[in-house]
Each structure stands twice: as C-alpha cells, then as structure tokens.
Amino acid sequence: AAPFFFGWTQGCSQAAKQQVQRGASSLAQQDCAMTAWAALLGFCSVPAGPVPSRPPAASAAVASRASTPLRPWAAAASSDATAAAAAVPEAGQHRLPLLGAGALCAAAWRRARGDRGASGRIVVRGRNYETNIKKKKGPADIARGRVTGKHLNKIIMACKEGMPDEDANPTLKRLIKLALKDNVPRSTIDRRIKTFVDGKEAIDEINVSGVVHGAGVIVECVTSNSNRCRMDVRKCFTDAGFEIGSGNSCDHLFNKLGVITYADADEDAVVEAAMEADVEDCEAKEDGTVQVLTLPENFHSTMEALEKQDLEPSVSEVRYLPTMEAQLNDQQTYEFKTLLHYLDEVDEVQDIHHNAILTDQEITLDTYGRPVKFKPKAKA
C-alpha cells in the first residue's frame, strides 16, 4: 500500500502543478510524466495472492456482525478457509484494470505539454499571487486611473465652458479624441458627460501656488469641493516641510501660454499654417519638434486653424512657461520631489507647474510607500 499511495500522491501533485503552468520547460514536463509512471508502478506493486487470514479472535468478532456490501468477508469469517478465499478476491486480479488506468493517466499528463506555449509564464496562486498584484498590477491600475481621471476632468471643463455636443464644441471633440488615444473607454466618457448634463456633477478649477527653495510651484486642480481640495494640497506642502502662498504669489514667475507641439511634421508646413492663425511664436526645437505658442484666449481658434491644414499635434495644452529658473542642489531636489510625490497622490490635482532645475537625486520610499528623510552621502 505504501508504494501505491506514494506514487498516487506524487503523480497528482505533479499533474496539478502542470495544470497551472503555462509554457513549462520540457524537463519539467518529463519529470511530471516520470512521476505519473511512478504512480503506475505503485499501482502494480500490490502483492498477489489472497489476503492473509485474520486471527481466530478477530475472525470470530467479525463473523458475529451482519454482512454488508462494505464487508463482504463478514459472512466468510469462519473456519472454512475455502469460503474465505472465495469471498475475498485476490489483489492480483485487479492488476490489469489498474495498469490501464495508470497508463491513461500518464499519457494524459504527458500530452499536456503539447497544449502549452513556450512563453515560460507561470500562473501562481496564494501569497505570491497577492504580492504580484500589489507590486505590479496595483500601481499600473492606479496610474491608469489617474490618467483617465485627468482626461475626464478636462472633458467636463470643456463641457462647462462650451456645449456638451462634439459637433458644436471643437474643444470637446479634440479632448475626447485625445482621451480615446490614451485608451479611455468611450462608454466612460459618455457616462461622465451625461452625469454633468443631468446636473449631478458640479466641478470648479482652482490654483494653489507656493515657493519651494526659491522655485515657484503652481498646482492646478479640478474639484467638486474647493475647500477640501485646498486642504489636501496644503497638507501635501506641510508634509514636505513647506507652506502654500497666498493668492497668485507665483504668477510673476511664469507666462501662461498655449503650447502646440508637432513631432512628425514639416517645419515649413507648420510655419505656413501658423501665419494664418493668431500665434505668438513658432520655432523648431533641437529634438526635431516644432512648437507653436499662442495666448490662452486664442488657443482654441489656433488649434482649429492648424487642424484645417491636416496637422496633427503630439501635445496641445495651456501651460505655465517659466520666465526665470531656479537651480536646486541634491538635498533641495530630494525635498522638492517629495512634494511632487505627495501631490501626485491627490486625485483632484490636474497639473503641476514649476521653474526648478532638478538634479538626478531620487527619493527613497519606505515599506509603506512614503518618502523617507534625506540622508546625505558619506564623503569618501
């Protein structure tokens, strides 16, 4: 019985392992098949011949009980050895059915490798599965949700400034097109617009500014509760060791302009199209892109004029461009990135503008995902 149970247990465990494995290596598949054959040998290792007779006292106790289908030997528990041998079949008579069953199991497990790919991907369960969800899929879903939220907020603001009809609102049509390009579901966009049209959602746009190590920071937010949003942004500044400014304390450090960038477009074609629109500047960058600058009030009309020339921009937004920049050292960069990390976790934050020149210093997070205090590098 020991080889039988050992072989069966090992065969089942290996078969279950192969069922949850995709693209397993040929060596692992051969091991699984060999274990199945071990189970087959366990089947065939039962000794032949009749089962040894019981002791006289045990035979008498069994004979006194009523015979049941589960105890066919109860009626034969007497001194008649011939009747006992007839009632208890020989184990060797079951060798052929067990041999066939073992061979079928081994063949089925062996064939499983033909239905798998060669990607080597393993589907895990239990604690490892939970760890992979938290470390890989979880952050990706959060980042995707933030991108979707920013697109939806821009779409609602376009509906608020104009009309919720794409044909009558070119800005809304353009924002929906950009959202679809970033894999935002169309059903989600339509549902959010319908909620706004029905009057079930009212949002406002607010700006919160502050000065961090001499660098100006402007935080653009879209929220349904201005007081709550301002408190959340204030807490981010406080946790990073800074304070927010009063009013538009950093506006003098920036120029608010519409920025339209073309990555794969002919410079002459863009310049010619920009001459027909009301633009402030049009220049080619070192990376090969062409950038068109316009005033915020002329941004939408300029976009329409450029789109009529079949020019598709890679970036089109109203941005705060710095008039002067502030250079930060490693410690100041670390603290500045700590503030940016806190602000990124606020769902209502739409964009963050600053005029800081940062170093390559990266922040360090603890086990809870929060930045730790800056530790200067030891001098050699």
N, C-alpha and C positions, 0 to 999 in steps of 0.2 A: 504493500500500500504506500510506503514512503516514496519509492521512485515514481509511482503514479501521481500522487498529489504534488510532488516537487516539479515534475515535468509539466503538469497541467497548469500550475501557478505561474511558472516561468513563461510558458507559452502565451498565456492570457495577458500577462503584464507586457510582454514584448509586442503583442498584437495591438493592445491599447495604445502603446507608445507610438506605433507606426501609424495608427489611425489619426492621431493629432499632429503628425509630422508631414510637412509638405516639402517635396524635393529632398528627401533623405539621401544620404550617400549610399553607394552600392554596398559598402562594407557593413553599414548598419542594417541594411535590408537582408544581407546574407546572415548576419547574426540572428535576426528575427526568425528567418527560415530555419536556421540550425536549431534554435530553441524550440520551434514547433516540432522538429524531428525528435528533439529530446522528449517532448510530451508524448510523441508516438512511441518511443522506446519505453516510456513509463507505462503506457497502456499495455504493452506486450510483456512487461516484467512480472505480471501476476503469476504466481506458481500454478502449474497444472495439477489436476487430481482433486479428489474430494476434500472438503473442509474437514480438518481434524475433529474427531468426535468430542463431545462435551464430557466433563467429569460426571460420574454417576449421580452425585448430589444435584448438580445443575440440571442434568437431564430429567431427573425426577421433578424438579421445580418447574421446568418448562412444560413437561407433559401434563402437569396439573392445570395449566392455563388453557383457555379456549383458543382454538386455532383461528388466526386472522390472515388476511392476504399479505400483511407485512411480516408475518412469522409462519411461513409455510412448513417450517420444521417442527412446529409445536406438536403436530399430530404424530410425527415420526420420532419423538423423543422417548423412545422405549428401548428395550434391549434388543430389538430386531435391527440388526445392522443393515440388512438388505433394504428394509423400508426407509431407513435414514438416508442411505446412499441414493435411493430413488427420489426422495423428497428434496434433497439438497443437490442442485446441478453442479457439475464440475465447472470451475472457473475457466478451464481451457476451452470450453465450448463457446465462450464469448470472444475468443481471440480474433476471429475473422471479422465480426462487426466492428470491434474496436480498432482493428488495423485499418479498415476502410474509413472510419470516421477520422482517425488521426491523419491519414493521407490526404483527405479532403481539406482538413483544417490547414495543414502545411502548404498545400497547393494554393489555397485562397490567400493566405498571408504572403506567400511568395509572389503572387500575382499583383499584390497591391502596389508594388514598386513601378509597375507599368502604367498605372493611372496617375502617377505623381509627376510633377515637373522637376526641373533641376535647379530651382532657384535657391534651395537651401534654407528657405524661410521656415521657421518653426513657430507654430501657434502654441503659446504657453498659457497656462491657467494658474489660478491661485494667486499667491503673493507676487510672483514675478509679473503676472498679467497686470495686477494693480499698480505695480511700480512703473511698468512701461506706459500705462495710461497717464499717470501723474507726470512723468518726466518727458514724455514725447507728445502724446496726443493732447493732453491737457493744455499746455502752453500754446500749441498750434491752434486749438479751438478758441482760446481767449484772444489771440492775435487776430484771428479771422473775424471774431465777433466785434472787435474794436473797429476794424476796417469797415465792416458792414454798418455799424452804428454811425460812423462819420459820414458815410455816403448818404444814409437815410436822413441825418440831420441837415445836410446841405440841400437835399431834395425838398424837405419840409420848409426850409427857409426860402427856397426859390418859389414854392407854392404860396408862401406868405407874402412875398414881395410882388408876385405876379398873379397868375392863374394856375389852377391845378390841371390844366389841359396842355398836353405836349405840343399840339399844333399851334396854340396861341401863345405859348411861352417857350421861346427858343432856349432860354437858360435851363429850364426844367428838362427839356429834351436832351440837352447836352449832358447834364448831370446824370440823368438816367442811363445814357449811353456809357458814361464812364463807370457807373456802378455795375452795369452788366459786364463790362470788360474785366472787372475785379471779381467776377463770379458771385455777385449778389443776386439771389433769385428774383425773378420778375414778380412772382406772387407776393413776396415780402414787400417789394416796393409798392405794388398796388394796394396792399392791405394797409400799409402805413399812410399812404395818401388818402385812402378812404376814411381812416380814423381822423385825420386832420380835417377833411371836408365835413365830416359829421359833427365837428365841434368837440370831439372827445380829447383833443390834444392841443395844448397852447404852449408854445415854446418861445423863448427870447434868446437874444445873443448879447452876451456881456463880455467885457475885457477886464482882466486883472493884471496889473503890472507891478514890478518891483525891481530893485537894484541888487545884484549879487556880485560882490567883489569888483565893483565898478562897471559891470556889464548889465545892460538893460534886458529885462525879460518881460514879454507881453504874452499873456495866456488868453487865448480866445476860447470861449465856452458857449455851448448851446444847451439850454436847460429849460425845464418847466418850472423850476423853483430857484429864483435868483439868490435868495438869502442862503439856502442850503448849499448851492454851488460855490458861492463866495466863501462860505465857512470851510468847505472841503479844500479849496485852493489855499486858503490861509493856513490850514493845518499842514499842508504839504510844505509850505515855506517854513513854518515853525519847526517841523520835524527835521528839516535840513539845516536849521540854525539861522534862518533869515526872516525878514519881515516884508510884507507887501507894502507897496507905496500907496499914496493917496491920489485918487483920480487918475489922470493921464500923465503920470510923473515921468514916463519914459518916451513919450511921443516925440520929443525933440531929438531923440537918437535914431529915429527911423523915418523913412519915406514910404507911405502906403501907396503901392503901385500895382497895377495889373500886369502879371508876368505870363507871357505866352512863349513856350519853347518848342522848337521843331528839331527833332533828332535826325530824321532822314528826309530832308527837303533841300532843294536847290536854293542857295543863298540869294541869287538874283531874282528868283521867282517870289521869294518871301519879301524881299525889299520892294519889288514892284507892286505886290499886293498891299503892303503896308503903306505905300504912298497914297493909296486911295482911301485909307482909313485915318482916323484921328489918333495917331500914335505919338509917343514922346521920344522913343529911341528904338533903333533896330541895329543890332550888331551881331557879329559872328564870334563865338567863343573858341577857346583853344581846343576844347574837346570835339569840335566839329559841329556843334549845335548852333542854331540861330535863335536869338532871343529878342522878343518884341516887348517893349514896355509901353504901358498906357495908363491913363488916370483911372481910378476906380469907377467914376461915373461914366466913362467911355469904354469900359471893359467889354460889356455885352455887345455893343454896336461894333467894336473892333473884331470881336470873335465872329460875328455874322458876316462881316465884310471879307475876312480871311477864309471862312468856310465856303463862300461862294466861288473862291478860286481853287476849290478842291484841295485845300491844305489841311491836313490832319495833325493837330498839335499833340506832342507827347505829354506836356504839362501846361495846364491853364488854370491859374488861380490868382487871387488877390493876396499879395504878400507884403510883409513889412521888410523893406530893404534897409540895412543899417547905413547911416551916414558916416559913422566912425566905429572902429572896432576896439575891443579890449583884450589884451593878451593875458592869459592866466597861466600860473605855474602848475606843477603836478598836484599839490595839495588843493589849490583852488579849483582845478579841473575836477578832482575827485568829489569835492563838496558840491560843485555845480552839477555834475552828472547824478549825484544823489538826489538833488532836487528834481531833475528831469525824470528820474526813475519813479519818484513819488507821484509826479504829475501824470505820468503815463498810466498809472493805475486808476485814475479818476475817469469814469466813463464819459462824463459831460465835457471833458477837455477836448476841444476840436483841433487846435493847432497851438504850437509853442514857437515864438519868435525870439531870437536873441542876437546880440552882436559880439559874442565871446569867441575868441580863438582858443580852442582847447588843445591840450597835448594828447599823447597816446595813453595816458593814465586811465586804467579801467577800474571800475568799482568792484568790490568783493561782497558777496552776499552770504548770509548765514544760512542755517538749515531751514529757516522759516521764510527765506526769500527776501530778507530785509538787508539793506546795506550796513556794513559794519563801519566803525570809525577808521579814519585814515591812519595808516601806520607808515611813517617814512622809512625808506630803505636804509639799511645799515651801511655806513661808509666802510669801504674796504681798507 
